[in-house]
Amino acid sequence: MITSTRRVSPDKSEVRIAFSLDDTADVKDVEDLSQTFPELEQRLQPVPPCVSLRESVQVYKEHCRMAKEFHQVKHEITVLEDHKRKLLAELVEDEKVAMEIARLEEEFRRLTEENRNLVTVHNERALELERLCLTNRTGQDSS
């Protein structure tokens, strides 16, 4: 057991710090010390703790937890970006379909109008033909 007593300032009471290099109770639940996180830059990799210092072990555990969380968030971002790409592709396809529908509607409107005009002309010609036939018959009957 190592013990150290210090006075931070003359007007403050002494602070006593004690720890043992043989005490490994805090290390029992430390995750695998060789844990690596390939998606992290080398300089951001968790550094194995000094197992005799509780605070070092706690910092290491927190660093590992944050590295795992970072990995999860990166994975979620990748999934969401993939979903975004798919949605954008669907949107482009939907816009093409909407343009085709608009073109077909315009063509239908134009053809409907043309059909209406042709029916009108046909009816006028049919009446004219009928009048001509009647005129021709009356002319033949009088001769």
Protein Blocks (a to p, Z undefined) as FASTA:
>chain_A
ZZddddfbfkbccddddddfklcklmmmpccfkbccfkbcfklpccdddfklmklmmmmm
mmmmmmmmmmmmmmmmmmmmmmmmmmmmmmmmmmmmmmmmmmmmmmmmmmmmmmmmmmmm
mmmmmmmmmmmmmmmmmmmmmZZ
